[in-house]
Amino acid sequence: MGRQVAIPLYNFTTHSRETHTKILYGANVVIFEGILAFTSKKILDILDMKIFVDTDADIRLARRLERDITER
């Protein structure tokens, strides 16, 4: 079992990072996502498997607009 990690929380209303964090505990499988997920050598060194999923630009824009309207 992995170690615990404190995940920073972001407030999209105030456009700032919250002062508190969310504690997550290790698992056998961790899905790590984001546009910069593979840019850190430190992170790449601890991953056993890396999968990159690419989506058409039009679909990405539509999903982003839908998310921003409903969640922010």
N, C-alpha and C positions, 0 to 999 in steps of 0.2 A: 504494500500500500504506500502511496506517495505521501509527501509532506503537505502541510496546510499552507495556503497562500492568501494574502489579503488583497482583494481585488478593489481598485479604486472605482468609485461610483461617479457618474457624470450627470449633472442636472441640465437637461436641454432647455428648460424654461429660463434659467438664469445664465446659461452658457458658461458654466463653471464647474469645477470639480467639487464634490461634496467633501466635508471634513471627515466623515466616517467611511469605513470600507466594509466589504462583504467578505467573510471568511469562507473559503472553499477548501475541501479536503481532497487529497489525491485519489485517483482512480486508475484503473487499468487502461482506459481509453480517455484521452482528452482531445476535444475538438478545439483547435486554436485557429481563429479566423481573423481576417482583417487585410486591408490592402498592403500593409507593411509586415505581414506575418513572417515572411521569409528573408527579411533584411538583416536580422540580428544573428551574427555568428554564434553567439552564446546560446540562443534558442535553438538554432539549427543543430548544434552539437548534442543536444539532449533528446532530440526527436528520433524515434526509430523509423517512422514512416512519414513521408510528406506527400500530400495530394493537393494539386492546384486545380481549382475548378474555374473555368472561364465562361463568361456569359456574353452574348451579343450586347453591344452598347445600347441599343434601343430598349432591350429588356431591362438592363441595369437602370436606365433612366426612369422607366415606368415604375419599377419596383421602389426606387428611391423616392420618387414623388408620392407614391401611395403611402409609403412608410412615414414620410415627413408630414403628410396631411393628417394621418390617423394617430401618430404617436407624439408629435411635437406641438 
